[in-house]
C-alpha cells in the first residue's frame, strides 16, 4: 500500500519543436502539465480557442457519423465482452501511416450526416401527411374541392358542426333561424357528407342572393367551414399517400446509403480520435508560457518514468529537461500503487478522496475488510460462484480491458470468492435450493452436504443473535484498526501528544468500556456469549475505561488556553463515545443484508416447488428459480456494494482518514478507439 513517488519536471525547448514535444508527452501519458509556473515579462500564452473549437467540432462530427453508422449497421464484432475493451493500442508508425485517411474520412462523415439529415426531414414530413389524410377521411365522398363556393347563381357552403344532432334537426334549426329574418325563408339544400359522434360534415347550397343570410344562420348553429383546399379530397388524400410512399422509399435509400459506408467504420473511429487528440493538445497549448522562440512546460510525473523521459526528449529535440524533487509544501498529485489483490480498492478510495499529505494509501487494509464484509452481506455460495465465473471469464477473455473497468471487475471477482466462502460456512447455495430439489424431486428430505444443505459453521437464519455478535465483533476490530492507523500516522509525524490523547486514551476508554459491558449478566444473557469474564476482568476493564475517560476529558480540549473552556471541551469530546456506539451498531447491517439474501432465496425456492414433482411443476420451478434468483442476485449485489462502501467511508475512514489529495491527471490521449503509445 503506497503512494507513487512523484517528481517535478521542467522542460524548456525551441518553439519549432513544441508540437512534436507535446505529441510525445501526450503519447507517453505520464506528465501532468501545470498551468503557468513561470513569470516573466517576455512570456505569454497563445489564444488557440478557435483552432480547438474547430478540432472539437470535427471530432464530434466524425463521432456523430459513427453513431449513425453503428445504429444502422452495427459492428458484428461488438458484444458484452467487446464493450469492456479499452482503446486499441497502435504504434507511432502505424498512427503516422493512417493520417492519410483523415480527409476522406471527414468526407464520409459529411455524406453520412447529410443522408441522416434527409432521413430526419423525411420522417418529420410523414406524420404531417398522415394527419392530412386522416383529416380528409370525413370528406372522401365529396366530389368537389373543399374550397368550392358555388356557381354564378348559387352559393355553396362546405363545413362541419361539432356534436350535432340528426341531419333533419340541423336543417330545421337553420330554416327556423332564416324565417325570423324575413317572412319567407330562402331555399336551402343540405347534403350530409359524413356523420360521426364528434362532428357532422355538411354541404349546403342556396341562391347567390341569399348567401349572406344563410351564412349568418349557419354561424349561429355552430357551422365551421372546412379547410381551404383546391383539390378534391379523395385526389388530395391519394396524392398525400403517394408522397408518403416516396418519402419512405427515400428513407430506405438513405439508410442503405449509410450502410454502404460500413467498411469505413475504422477510418471514422481513427478520425474521431485524431481530432480529439488535437483538441486536447491545443487545450494544453493555450496554457503554456512561451516567448517568440521558446516554450516552457511545468508539471509532475511518477519518479519511475522521469529519467527515461528526460533522456528521450533531450536526445530527440534541442530541449532542456530538469527533474527535481517537489518541495514539502507543494500540492503534488497523488498516484496509488497496489498489488493485484488490493488495486481494485483504489477506485473505492478515489471515489471518497485521495490521501492527503502525510496520509497513507489505505487500499491494502481496506481490501482485507472490504471483501470480508461484501461476502458476509451476500453470503450465498451460488451467487458468489456466478460472480467468480462471470468476472473471471471477463478478465480471461478481455486482454485490453479499460483500467477502471478492470479494477471494478476484479473487485467483484474477489468479492465473489468471499461470498462463496461465507455461503458455504452458512450453508446457503441459491438459498436452500439443493435441499428443496432433493426433497421435491428425489424424495430425500434429509440430505446433508456440508456447505450446500447444512452449514459448515452455523445458519444465521436459525441463530441470528450469534450472527449479530459476530458482526459487532468484526465491527470493533474494523474500528480499532482505523484507530491503530491513526496512531501509526501520529508516531510517523512524531506527534506523540496526539498519539496519547487521540489514540491511547480513546482505545482505553472504548476498549475498557466494551470489555466491561461483556461482563454484565444482561449483556451475556442478551447475546448468549459462549465465554465468561469474571469480576477481576470487570474491575480491570472499569479501571482502564475510567483512566481513558479521564484522559479524554482532560486532553480533549487541549488546544484551548482557558482551563474552564478546556475542561468543557474535554467533556464534550468524551460525549463522542456515543458516536463509537453508533458506529458499532452500524455493523448490524452485516446481519440484516445476509439474512435478507438467504430468506428471499428460500422464498423463491419454496414458491417454485409448490406444484410438486410434476412436469408442469418442474417447468414452473425452473422459471421461478431463474427469475427469482436473478432479481435477488442483482438487488443484493447492489446492496452489498453500497453498504460495504458505507462502512468504509463513514465508520472506518472516520477514525483516521481525511483525504484531500490532488488527483493525478496526466496529459494523455482522451480517445475512445485508438491509443498511440510512446515508450515510457
Secondary structure, DSSP 8 states (H G I E B T S, - for coil): -EE--EEEEEEEEEGGGHHHHHHHHHHH---EEES-----TT-B----HHHHHHHHHHHHHHHHHHHHHHHHS--TT--HHHHTB--EEE-HHHHHHHGGGHHHHHHHHHHHHHHHHHHHHHHHHHHHHHHHHHHHGGGTT--SBTT--B-SSEEEEEEEEET---HHHHHHHHHHHHHHHSSS---EEEEEEEE-SSEEEEEEEEEGGGHHHHHHHHHHTTEEE----SSBHHHHHHHHHHHHHHHHHHHHHHHHHHHTTGGGHHHHHHHHHHHHHHHHHHHHHTT--B-SSEEEEEEEEEHHHHHHHHHHHHHHSSEEEEEE---TTS--EE-EE--TTTTTHHHHHHHH----TT----HHHHHHHHHHHHHHHH--HHHHHHHHHHHHHHHHH-TTB-HHHHHHHHHHHHHHHHHHHHHHHHT-BTTBHHHHHHHHHS--TT---BTTTB-SS--TTT-HHHHHHHHHHHHHHHHHHHHHHHHHHHHHTT-HHHHIIIIIHHHHHHHHHHHHHHTSHHHHHHHT-SS---HHHHHHHHHHHHHHHHHHHHHTTTT-SSHHHHHHHHHHHHTTHHHHHHHHHHTHHHHHHHHHHHHHHHHHHHHHTTT-SSHHHHHHHHHHHHHHHHHHHHHHHHHHHHHHHHIIIIIIGGGT-----EE---S----SSEEE----
